[in-house]
Structure formats: C-alpha cells, structure tokens
Amino acid sequence: MSEVKIVRLQTGEEIIGKVTEKDDTITLSNPAIIIPADEGRIGIAPYLPYCDDEELKKGLELSKQHVIFIVAPI
C-alpha cells in the first residue's frame, strides 16, 4: 500500500509523494520537492521538471541508503 509521505534525502532535499517501500528501495510516485519560502511558509515544485512526466507518475525508485527519514505530512 502506498501513502503520501515526506522523504528527506542525504542531500537535504525533502520530497513529498506517494511512497511504496520494498526491502532496499522506496518508490516515489508523483514526487514534488518542498522548498522553504518566506518566514513560516513553504513552496512545492515538481521534482525533476525536466524528466518525462509519465516516468514520474510510474514512480521514481530510490535506494533506502540515500534516505534519512520518512514522515507523514500534516
């Protein structure tokens, strides 16, 4: 089952999307990057906007070794 989660990568990027976990990988469907904006505000932009949109809808597979944490958004 996949749920919308926030994933923090070792690079410091925070990505929101539908997460499906496997043994050593996670798959992010329809990922968007969370960007700090003005004080107390955030922005959301497409993750990899130069990538084929259909590929991102299928899911972006990431190794769990590059993930710092996964949390539920509020």
N, C-alpha and C positions, 0 to 999 in steps of 0.2 A: 504494500500500500504506500502511496506517495502522499506527502503533505507539504504545504508551503512552509519553508524554513529559511532562516538566515544562516549562511555558511561563511565563516571567517577563514580566509586562506593565509598561509605563511607570509605572503606578500603584503598583507594588511588589507586587502580588498574584502569587502563584505558584499556578498551576493545573495539575493533573495530569489527563490524559485521553488518549484515542486521537487522534492528530494526523494529519491529511491535509493536505499542503501543495500549494498551487497557485501561480501566478505572483505575485500580490499579496496572497493571503489564506491563512490556515490555518483548518481546521475542526477543532474540538474536540468529540469525541463523549463523552457521559457525563462531563462535567467535574466535578472536585471541587477545592475550594480547600485549600491546605496552610496550616495555622495553627500558628505557634510556640506551644509549651506550656511546661511546666516545663523546667528546665535539661537540654539534650540530648534533648528529646522534641518530637514534633510531633503535631498532630491533623489530621484530614481531615474536611471537612464538605461537603455538597452545594453546588455553585456555583449561585447564583440559586435558592434553595429555593422562592421564590415564583413561579417560572416553570413553565409546563406541562412536565411530565416528558417527555412524548413529543417535544416540540420539542428538548430537550437530548439525547435519545437519537439523534435525526437528526443533530444537530451544531450547534454554535454557530460561526458564521463570524466571524473577526476579521481586520482589516487587519494586514498584517505591519508597518506603520509604528508600531503600538502594542506590538510585541513587542520586548523587549530581547534575550532569548536563549531557545533551546530546547535542553534537555539530556535525556539518558536517566536515569531513576531508578535507584537502587541498592537 
